[in-house]
Amino acid sequence: TLCIPGVEHEDDEMLAEAAAHEGDSMSTSSMRRLLTQQLGKTAFDAAHARLRNVAEEEDDDSLVRDIQQILGPGRLDMLPMILKLIFQEEQGEID
């Protein structure tokens, strides 16, 4: 389980439920736009790419360090929304 200090962990099931309920109110394009505005294009693109390419066997500590470095301590609160966006994008690819 990935634990980043200062960020509540949501497992895949919780993310799926959140996406199902909150997805109606915010589209992936709206989330992407909001995250880009909040984080800046460079930080958003870097975090998004890093999280999209997580390997199953990857060391969680290195992922945590990378995300903390990319987002900085003041922006870790945006991580759940980035994960939700990625989840919704992946669901869209499956459909």
Backbone as XML, in Angstrom:
<?xml version="1.0"?>
<chain id="A" units="angstrom">
  <residue number="1" name="THR">
    <atom name="N" x="0.839" y="-1.186" z="0.000"/>
    <atom name="CA" x="0.000" y="0.000" z="0.000"/>
    <atom name="C" x="0.875" y="1.237" z="0.000"/>
  </residue>
  <residue number="2" name="LEU">
    <atom name="N" x="0.586" y="2.139" z="-0.879"/>
    <atom name="CA" x="1.347" y="3.376" z="-0.995"/>
    <atom name="C" x="0.888" y="4.362" z="0.051"/>
  </residue>
  <residue number="3" name="CYS">
    <atom name="N" x="1.809" y="4.806" z="0.909"/>
    <atom name="CA" x="1.468" y="5.788" z="1.940"/>
    <atom name="C" x="2.364" y="7.004" z="1.776"/>
  </residue>
  <residue number="4" name="ILE">
    <atom name="N" x="1.772" y="8.134" z="1.540"/>
    <atom name="CA" x="2.520" y="9.377" z="1.438"/>
    <atom name="C" x="2.094" y="10.241" z="2.611"/>
  </residue>
  <residue number="5" name="PRO">
    <atom name="N" x="3.052" y="10.664" z="3.436"/>
    <atom name="CA" x="2.704" y="11.481" z="4.597"/>
    <atom name="C" x="1.878" y="12.697" z="4.187"/>
  </residue>
  <residue number="6" name="GLY">
    <atom name="N" x="0.808" y="12.946" z="4.919"/>
    <atom name="CA" x="-0.033" y="14.100" z="4.647"/>
    <atom name="C" x="-1.111" y="13.856" z="3.620"/>
  </residue>
  <residue number="7" name="VAL">
    <atom name="N" x="-1.169" y="12.641" z="3.060"/>
    <atom name="CA" x="-2.175" y="12.323" z="2.049"/>
    <atom name="C" x="-2.905" y="11.061" z="2.483"/>
  </residue>
  <residue number="8" name="GLU">
    <atom name="N" x="-4.220" y="11.159" z="2.559"/>
    <atom name="CA" x="-5.005" y="9.983" z="2.900"/>
    <atom name="C" x="-4.943" y="9.005" z="1.737"/>
  </residue>
  <residue number="9" name="HIS">
    <atom name="N" x="-4.769" y="7.728" z="2.061"/>
    <atom name="CA" x="-4.695" y="6.712" z="1.019"/>
    <atom name="C" x="-6.093" y="6.258" z="0.642"/>
  </residue>
  <residue number="10" name="GLU">
    <atom name="N" x="-6.329" y="6.150" z="-0.646"/>
    <atom name="CA" x="-7.579" y="5.586" z="-1.146"/>
    <atom name="C" x="-7.224" y="4.376" z="-1.986"/>
  </residue>
  <residue number="11" name="ASP">
    <atom name="N" x="-7.829" y="3.232" z="-1.669"/>
    <atom name="CA" x="-7.534" y="2.059" z="-2.482"/>
    <atom name="C" x="-8.339" y="2.121" z="-3.780"/>
  </residue>
  <residue number="12" name="ASP">
    <atom name="N" x="-8.079" y="1.181" z="-4.667"/>
    <atom name="CA" x="-8.706" y="1.200" z="-5.989"/>
    <atom name="C" x="-10.232" y="1.158" z="-5.900"/>
  </residue>
  <residue number="13" name="GLU">
    <atom name="N" x="-10.745" y="0.386" z="-4.953"/>
    <atom name="CA" x="-12.194" y="0.287" z="-4.811"/>
    <atom name="C" x="-12.794" y="1.641" z="-4.421"/>
  </residue>
  <residue number="14" name="MET">
    <atom name="N" x="-12.135" y="2.326" z="-3.488"/>
    <atom name="CA" x="-12.617" y="3.653" z="-3.078"/>
    <atom name="C" x="-12.515" y="4.642" z="-4.238"/>
  </residue>
  <residue number="15" name="LEU">
    <atom name="N" x="-11.430" y="4.538" z="-4.994"/>
    <atom name="CA" x="-11.264" y="5.426" z="-6.142"/>
    <atom name="C" x="-12.346" y="5.166" z="-7.179"/>
  </residue>
  <residue number="16" name="ALA">
    <atom name="N" x="-12.667" y="3.901" z="-7.382"/>
    <atom name="CA" x="-13.708" y="3.551" z="-8.349"/>
    <atom name="C" x="-15.046" y="4.120" z="-7.903"/>
  </residue>
  <residue number="17" name="GLU">
    <atom name="N" x="-15.323" y="4.008" z="-6.612"/>
    <atom name="CA" x="-16.583" y="4.536" z="-6.085"/>
    <atom name="C" x="-16.620" y="6.060" z="-6.222"/>
  </residue>
  <residue number="18" name="ALA">
    <atom name="N" x="-15.506" y="6.713" z="-5.887"/>
    <atom name="CA" x="-15.432" y="8.175" z="-6.004"/>
    <atom name="C" x="-15.610" y="8.603" z="-7.456"/>
  </residue>
  <residue number="19" name="ALA">
    <atom name="N" x="-14.970" y="7.867" z="-8.352"/>
    <atom name="CA" x="-15.082" y="8.203" z="-9.770"/>
    <atom name="C" x="-16.517" y="8.032" z="-10.249"/>
  </residue>
  <residue number="20" name="ALA">
    <atom name="N" x="-17.176" y="6.986" z="-9.762"/>
    <atom name="CA" x="-18.554" y="6.724" z="-10.177"/>
    <atom name="C" x="-19.495" y="7.827" z="-9.685"/>
  </residue>
  <residue number="21" name="HIS">
    <atom name="N" x="-19.268" y="8.288" z="-8.455"/>
    <atom name="CA" x="-20.169" y="9.285" z="-7.872"/>
    <atom name="C" x="-19.795" y="10.713" z="-8.261"/>
  </residue>
  <residue number="22" name="GLU">
    <atom name="N" x="-18.505" y="10.993" z="-8.232"/>
    <atom name="CA" x="-18.073" y="12.362" z="-8.479"/>
    <atom name="C" x="-17.776" y="12.614" z="-9.949"/>
  </residue>
  <residue number="23" name="GLY">
    <atom name="N" x="-17.634" y="11.553" z="-10.723"/>
    <atom name="CA" x="-17.322" y="11.691" z="-12.135"/>
    <atom name="C" x="-18.393" y="12.462" z="-12.875"/>
  </residue>
  <residue number="24" name="ASP">
    <atom name="N" x="-19.625" y="12.372" z="-12.380"/>
    <atom name="CA" x="-20.723" y="13.088" z="-13.014"/>
    <atom name="C" x="-20.534" y="14.599" z="-12.893"/>
  </residue>
  <residue number="25" name="SER">
    <atom name="N" x="-19.939" y="15.018" z="-11.771"/>
    <atom name="CA" x="-19.809" y="16.445" z="-11.527"/>
    <atom name="C" x="-18.549" y="17.043" z="-12.151"/>
  </residue>
  <residue number="26" name="MET">
    <atom name="N" x="-17.540" y="16.211" z="-12.415"/>
    <atom name="CA" x="-16.298" y="16.734" z="-12.990"/>
    <atom name="C" x="-15.750" y="15.772" z="-14.034"/>
  </residue>
  <residue number="27" name="SER">
    <atom name="N" x="-15.694" y="16.225" z="-15.257"/>
    <atom name="CA" x="-15.185" y="15.388" z="-16.340"/>
    <atom name="C" x="-13.666" y="15.287" z="-16.252"/>
  </residue>
  <residue number="28" name="THR">
    <atom name="N" x="-13.107" y="14.318" z="-16.964"/>
    <atom name="CA" x="-11.654" y="14.184" z="-16.977"/>
    <atom name="C" x="-11.003" y="15.441" z="-17.544"/>
  </residue>
  <residue number="29" name="SER">
    <atom name="N" x="-11.618" y="16.043" z="-18.546"/>
    <atom name="CA" x="-11.023" y="17.267" z="-19.115"/>
    <atom name="C" x="-11.069" y="18.412" z="-18.109"/>
  </residue>
  <residue number="30" name="SER">
    <atom name="N" x="-12.135" y="18.494" z="-17.317"/>
    <atom name="CA" x="-12.225" y="19.529" z="-16.283"/>
    <atom name="C" x="-11.192" y="19.303" z="-15.192"/>
  </residue>
  <residue number="31" name="MET">
    <atom name="N" x="-11.041" y="18.033" z="-14.776"/>
    <atom name="CA" x="-10.036" y="17.716" z="-13.759"/>
    <atom name="C" x="-8.643" y="18.044" z="-14.262"/>
  </residue>
  <residue number="32" name="ARG">
    <atom name="N" x="-8.362" y="17.653" z="-15.503"/>
    <atom name="CA" x="-7.055" y="17.916" z="-16.094"/>
    <atom name="C" x="-6.772" y="19.421" z="-16.142"/>
  </residue>
  <residue number="33" name="ARG">
    <atom name="N" x="-7.781" y="20.189" z="-16.546"/>
    <atom name="CA" x="-7.629" y="21.641" z="-16.619"/>
    <atom name="C" x="-7.369" y="22.243" z="-15.232"/>
  </residue>
  <residue number="34" name="LEU">
    <atom name="N" x="-8.146" y="21.805" z="-14.234"/>
    <atom name="CA" x="-7.985" y="22.293" z="-12.868"/>
    <atom name="C" x="-6.606" y="21.947" z="-12.321"/>
  </residue>
  <residue number="35" name="LEU">
    <atom name="N" x="-6.187" y="20.706" z="-12.499"/>
    <atom name="CA" x="-4.879" y="20.281" z="-12.005"/>
    <atom name="C" x="-3.746" y="21.043" z="-12.688"/>
  </residue>
  <residue number="36" name="THR">
    <atom name="N" x="-3.884" y="21.273" z="-13.978"/>
    <atom name="CA" x="-2.863" y="22.025" z="-14.711"/>
    <atom name="C" x="-2.782" y="23.458" z="-14.187"/>
  </residue>
  <residue number="37" name="GLN">
    <atom name="N" x="-3.933" y="24.062" z="-13.900"/>
    <atom name="CA" x="-3.955" y="25.419" z="-13.345"/>
    <atom name="C" x="-3.338" y="25.456" z="-11.949"/>
  </residue>
  <residue number="38" name="GLN">
    <atom name="N" x="-3.691" y="24.452" z="-11.118"/>
    <atom name="CA" x="-3.221" y="24.424" z="-9.733"/>
    <atom name="C" x="-1.731" y="24.118" z="-9.619"/>
  </residue>
  <residue number="39" name="LEU">
    <atom name="N" x="-1.258" y="23.196" z="-10.437"/>
    <atom name="CA" x="0.117" y="22.709" z="-10.304"/>
    <atom name="C" x="1.081" y="23.319" z="-11.302"/>
  </residue>
  <residue number="40" name="GLY">
    <atom name="N" x="0.562" y="23.849" z="-12.398"/>
    <atom name="CA" x="1.410" y="24.268" z="-13.499"/>
    <atom name="C" x="1.583" y="23.082" z="-14.436"/>
  </residue>
  <residue number="41" name="LYS">
    <atom name="N" x="1.716" y="23.362" z="-15.715"/>
    <atom name="CA" x="1.769" y="22.302" z="-16.727"/>
    <atom name="C" x="2.935" y="21.341" z="-16.509"/>
  </residue>
  <residue number="42" name="THR">
    <atom name="N" x="4.097" y="21.865" z="-16.209"/>
    <atom name="CA" x="5.285" y="21.018" z="-16.054"/>
    <atom name="C" x="5.124" y="20.032" z="-14.908"/>
  </residue>
  <residue number="43" name="ALA">
    <atom name="N" x="4.702" y="20.524" z="-13.730"/>
    <atom name="CA" x="4.543" y="19.648" z="-12.561"/>
    <atom name="C" x="3.420" y="18.644" z="-12.790"/>
  </residue>
  <residue number="44" name="PHE">
    <atom name="N" x="2.303" y="19.111" z="-13.360"/>
    <atom name="CA" x="1.201" y="18.189" z="-13.617"/>
    <atom name="C" x="1.629" y="17.088" z="-14.583"/>
  </residue>
  <residue number="45" name="ASP">
    <atom name="N" x="2.241" y="17.471" z="-15.696"/>
    <atom name="CA" x="2.667" y="16.482" z="-16.703"/>
    <atom name="C" x="3.644" y="15.472" z="-16.102"/>
  </residue>
  <residue number="46" name="ALA">
    <atom name="N" x="4.577" y="15.953" z="-15.280"/>
    <atom name="CA" x="5.576" y="15.069" z="-14.670"/>
    <atom name="C" x="4.913" y="14.101" z="-13.689"/>
  </residue>
  <residue number="47" name="ALA">
    <atom name="N" x="4.037" y="14.607" z="-12.831"/>
    <atom name="CA" x="3.362" y="13.759" z="-11.846"/>
    <atom name="C" x="2.445" y="12.754" z="-12.543"/>
  </residue>
  <residue number="48" name="HIS">
    <atom name="N" x="1.709" y="13.233" z="-13.533"/>
    <atom name="CA" x="0.781" y="12.375" z="-14.267"/>
    <atom name="C" x="1.545" y="11.236" z="-14.950"/>
  </residue>
  <residue number="49" name="ALA">
    <atom name="N" x="2.627" y="11.570" z="-15.630"/>
    <atom name="CA" x="3.427" y="10.559" z="-16.330"/>
    <atom name="C" x="4.034" y="9.564" z="-15.341"/>
  </residue>
  <residue number="50" name="ARG">
    <atom name="N" x="4.542" y="10.073" z="-14.228"/>
    <atom name="CA" x="5.171" y="9.205" z="-13.222"/>
    <atom name="C" x="4.159" y="8.226" z="-12.642"/>
  </residue>
  <residue number="51" name="LEU">
    <atom name="N" x="2.963" y="8.698" z="-12.345"/>
    <atom name="CA" x="1.932" y="7.849" z="-11.755"/>
    <atom name="C" x="1.329" y="6.883" z="-12.773"/>
  </residue>
  <residue number="52" name="ARG">
    <atom name="N" x="1.273" y="7.278" z="-14.023"/>
    <atom name="CA" x="0.735" y="6.388" z="-15.070"/>
    <atom name="C" x="1.672" y="5.205" z="-15.317"/>
  </residue>
  <residue number="53" name="ASN">
    <atom name="N" x="2.946" y="5.397" z="-15.024"/>
    <atom name="CA" x="3.947" y="4.381" z="-15.355"/>
    <atom name="C" x="4.483" y="3.636" z="-14.133"/>
  </residue>
  <residue number="54" name="VAL">
    <atom name="N" x="3.641" y="3.483" z="-13.123"/>
    <atom name="CA" x="4.054" y="2.751" z="-11.923"/>
    <atom name="C" x="4.058" y="1.256" z="-12.244"/>
  </residue>
  <residue number="55" name="ALA">
    <atom name="N" x="5.161" y="0.632" z="-11.956"/>
    <atom name="CA" x="5.262" y="-0.813" z="-12.153"/>
    <atom name="C" x="4.774" y="-1.525" z="-10.893"/>
  </residue>
  <residue number="56" name="GLU">
    <atom name="N" x="4.157" y="-2.679" z="-11.074"/>
    <atom name="CA" x="3.615" y="-3.444" z="-9.935"/>
    <atom name="C" x="4.685" y="-3.722" z="-8.878"/>
  </residue>
  <residue number="57" name="GLU">
    <atom name="N" x="5.869" y="-4.094" z="-9.327"/>
    <atom name="CA" x="6.909" y="-4.490" z="-8.382"/>
    <atom name="C" x="7.768" y="-3.312" z="-7.914"/>
  </residue>
  <residue number="58" name="GLU">
    <atom name="N" x="7.412" y="-2.140" z="-8.315"/>
    <atom name="CA" x="8.204" y="-0.959" z="-7.990"/>
    <atom name="C" x="8.208" y="-0.663" z="-6.493"/>
  </residue>
  <residue number="59" name="ASP">
    <atom name="N" x="9.316" y="-0.151" z="-6.024"/>
    <atom name="CA" x="9.477" y="0.231" z="-4.632"/>
    <atom name="C" x="8.626" y="1.469" z="-4.339"/>
  </residue>
  <residue number="60" name="ASP">
    <atom name="N" x="7.704" y="1.341" z="-3.394"/>
    <atom name="CA" x="6.830" y="2.462" z="-3.040"/>
    <atom name="C" x="7.611" y="3.675" z="-2.558"/>
  </residue>
  <residue number="61" name="ASP">
    <atom name="N" x="8.722" y="3.432" z="-1.851"/>
    <atom name="CA" x="9.507" y="4.544" z="-1.324"/>
    <atom name="C" x="10.043" y="5.436" z="-2.435"/>
  </residue>
  <residue number="62" name="SER">
    <atom name="N" x="10.481" y="4.829" z="-3.525"/>
    <atom name="CA" x="11.011" y="5.643" z="-4.628"/>
    <atom name="C" x="9.884" y="6.433" z="-5.293"/>
  </residue>
  <residue number="63" name="LEU">
    <atom name="N" x="8.700" y="5.818" z="-5.406"/>
    <atom name="CA" x="7.548" y="6.534" z="-5.963"/>
    <atom name="C" x="7.173" y="7.715" z="-5.079"/>
  </residue>
  <residue number="64" name="VAL">
    <atom name="N" x="7.120" y="7.483" z="-3.771"/>
    <atom name="CA" x="6.781" y="8.548" z="-2.828"/>
    <atom name="C" x="7.784" y="9.693" z="-2.951"/>
  </residue>
  <residue number="65" name="ARG">
    <atom name="N" x="9.064" y="9.364" z="-2.974"/>
    <atom name="CA" x="10.100" y="10.403" z="-3.102"/>
    <atom name="C" x="9.922" y="11.193" z="-4.396"/>
  </residue>
  <residue number="66" name="ASP">
    <atom name="N" x="9.689" y="10.476" z="-5.498"/>
    <atom name="CA" x="9.528" y="11.152" z="-6.790"/>
    <atom name="C" x="8.331" y="12.102" z="-6.774"/>
  </residue>
  <residue number="67" name="ILE">
    <atom name="N" x="7.193" y="11.628" z="-6.269"/>
    <atom name="CA" x="5.983" y="12.460" z="-6.249"/>
    <atom name="C" x="6.164" y="13.655" z="-5.320"/>
  </residue>
  <residue number="68" name="GLN">
    <atom name="N" x="6.781" y="13.433" z="-4.166"/>
    <atom name="CA" x="7.034" y="14.554" z="-3.257"/>
    <atom name="C" x="7.945" y="15.588" z="-3.908"/>
  </residue>
  <residue number="69" name="GLN">
    <atom name="N" x="8.931" y="15.118" z="-4.665"/>
    <atom name="CA" x="9.852" y="16.025" z="-5.346"/>
    <atom name="C" x="9.145" y="16.779" z="-6.465"/>
  </residue>
  <residue number="70" name="ILE">
    <atom name="N" x="8.297" y="16.083" z="-7.226"/>
    <atom name="CA" x="7.594" y="16.708" z="-8.347"/>
    <atom name="C" x="6.582" y="17.741" z="-7.865"/>
  </residue>
  <residue number="71" name="LEU">
    <atom name="N" x="5.758" y="17.342" z="-6.902"/>
    <atom name="CA" x="4.670" y="18.221" z="-6.449"/>
    <atom name="C" x="5.110" y="19.218" z="-5.391"/>
  </residue>
  <residue number="72" name="GLY">
    <atom name="N" x="6.055" y="18.829" z="-4.553"/>
    <atom name="CA" x="6.448" y="19.679" z="-3.438"/>
    <atom name="C" x="5.452" y="19.497" z="-2.300"/>
  </residue>
  <residue number="73" name="PRO">
    <atom name="N" x="5.886" y="19.799" z="-1.074"/>
    <atom name="CA" x="5.039" y="19.532" z="0.098"/>
    <atom name="C" x="3.720" y="20.309" z="0.106"/>
  </residue>
  <residue number="74" name="GLY">
    <atom name="N" x="3.693" y="21.459" z="-0.503"/>
    <atom name="CA" x="2.483" y="22.269" z="-0.496"/>
    <atom name="C" x="1.418" y="21.817" z="-1.467"/>
  </residue>
  <residue number="75" name="ARG">
    <atom name="N" x="1.741" y="20.876" z="-2.336"/>
    <atom name="CA" x="0.799" y="20.448" z="-3.370"/>
    <atom name="C" x="0.427" y="18.964" z="-3.294"/>
  </residue>
  <residue number="76" name="LEU">
    <atom name="N" x="0.865" y="18.282" z="-2.246"/>
    <atom name="CA" x="0.548" y="16.864" z="-2.117"/>
    <atom name="C" x="-0.949" y="16.628" z="-1.977"/>
  </residue>
  <residue number="77" name="ASP">
    <atom name="N" x="-1.693" y="17.647" z="-1.561"/>
    <atom name="CA" x="-3.143" y="17.506" z="-1.433"/>
    <atom name="C" x="-3.824" y="17.296" z="-2.787"/>
  </residue>
  <residue number="78" name="MET">
    <atom name="N" x="-3.104" y="17.568" z="-3.873"/>
    <atom name="CA" x="-3.665" y="17.373" z="-5.217"/>
    <atom name="C" x="-3.513" y="15.927" z="-5.694"/>
  </residue>
  <residue number="79" name="LEU">
    <atom name="N" x="-2.727" y="15.127" z="-4.972"/>
    <atom name="CA" x="-2.465" y="13.756" z="-5.395"/>
    <atom name="C" x="-3.732" y="12.914" z="-5.565"/>
  </residue>
  <residue number="80" name="PRO">
    <atom name="N" x="-4.680" y="12.945" z="-4.630"/>
    <atom name="CA" x="-5.888" y="12.132" z="-4.838"/>
    <atom name="C" x="-6.629" y="12.476" z="-6.138"/>
  </residue>
  <residue number="81" name="MET">
    <atom name="N" x="-6.644" y="13.744" z="-6.509"/>
    <atom name="CA" x="-7.336" y="14.125" z="-7.746"/>
    <atom name="C" x="-6.563" y="13.625" z="-8.969"/>
  </residue>
  <residue number="82" name="ILE">
    <atom name="N" x="-5.241" y="13.667" z="-8.911"/>
    <atom name="CA" x="-4.439" y="13.146" z="-10.025"/>
    <atom name="C" x="-4.709" y="11.651" z="-10.190"/>
  </residue>
  <residue number="83" name="LEU">
    <atom name="N" x="-4.740" y="10.927" z="-9.061"/>
    <atom name="CA" x="-5.012" y="9.487" z="-9.118"/>
    <atom name="C" x="-6.410" y="9.214" z="-9.658"/>
  </residue>
  <residue number="84" name="LYS">
    <atom name="N" x="-7.367" y="10.027" z="-9.266"/>
    <atom name="CA" x="-8.736" y="9.859" z="-9.754"/>
    <atom name="C" x="-8.805" y="10.113" z="-11.260"/>
  </residue>
  <residue number="85" name="LEU">
    <atom name="N" x="-8.099" y="11.151" z="-11.720"/>
    <atom name="CA" x="-8.054" y="11.455" z="-13.145"/>
    <atom name="C" x="-7.476" y="10.266" z="-13.921"/>
  </residue>
  <residue number="86" name="ILE">
    <atom name="N" x="-6.370" y="9.728" z="-13.439"/>
    <atom name="CA" x="-5.732" y="8.592" z="-14.108"/>
    <atom name="C" x="-6.687" y="7.396" z="-14.124"/>
  </residue>
  <residue number="87" name="PHE">
    <atom name="N" x="-7.355" y="7.151" z="-13.001"/>
    <atom name="CA" x="-8.312" y="6.051" z="-12.941"/>
    <atom name="C" x="-9.407" y="6.234" z="-13.984"/>
  </residue>
  <residue number="88" name="GLN">
    <atom name="N" x="-9.971" y="7.434" z="-14.062"/>
    <atom name="CA" x="-11.037" y="7.691" z="-15.021"/>
    <atom name="C" x="-10.537" y="7.576" z="-16.466"/>
  </residue>
  <residue number="89" name="GLU">
    <atom name="N" x="-9.322" y="8.060" z="-16.710"/>
    <atom name="CA" x="-8.744" y="7.935" z="-18.051"/>
    <atom name="C" x="-8.591" y="6.462" z="-18.428"/>
  </residue>
  <residue number="90" name="GLU">
    <atom name="N" x="-8.112" y="5.662" z="-17.475"/>
    <atom name="CA" x="-7.920" y="4.235" z="-17.750"/>
    <atom name="C" x="-9.259" y="3.538" z="-17.973"/>
  </residue>
  <residue number="91" name="GLN">
    <atom name="N" x="-10.281" y="3.930" z="-17.237"/>
    <atom name="CA" x="-11.614" y="3.362" z="-17.450"/>
    <atom name="C" x="-12.131" y="3.710" z="-18.846"/>
  </residue>
  <residue number="92" name="GLY">
    <atom name="N" x="-11.839" y="4.946" z="-19.275"/>
    <atom name="CA" x="-12.244" y="5.384" z="-20.608"/>
    <atom name="C" x="-11.560" y="4.592" z="-21.708"/>
  </residue>
  <residue number="93" name="GLU">
    <atom name="N" x="-10.305" y="4.181" z="-21.452"/>
    <atom name="CA" x="-9.556" y="3.398" z="-22.429"/>
    <atom name="C" x="-10.124" y="1.993" z="-22.554"/>
  </residue>
  <residue number="94" name="ILE">
    <atom name="N" x="-10.705" y="1.490" z="-21.473"/>
    <atom name="CA" x="-11.264" y="0.139" z="-21.454"/>
    <atom name="C" x="-12.597" y="0.117" z="-22.180"/>
  </residue>
  <residue number="95" name="ASP">
    <atom name="N" x="-13.407" y="1.138" z="-21.975"/>
    <atom name="CA" x="-14.769" y="1.180" z="-22.561"/>
    <atom name="C" x="-14.779" y="1.171" z="-24.071"/>
  </residue>
</chain>
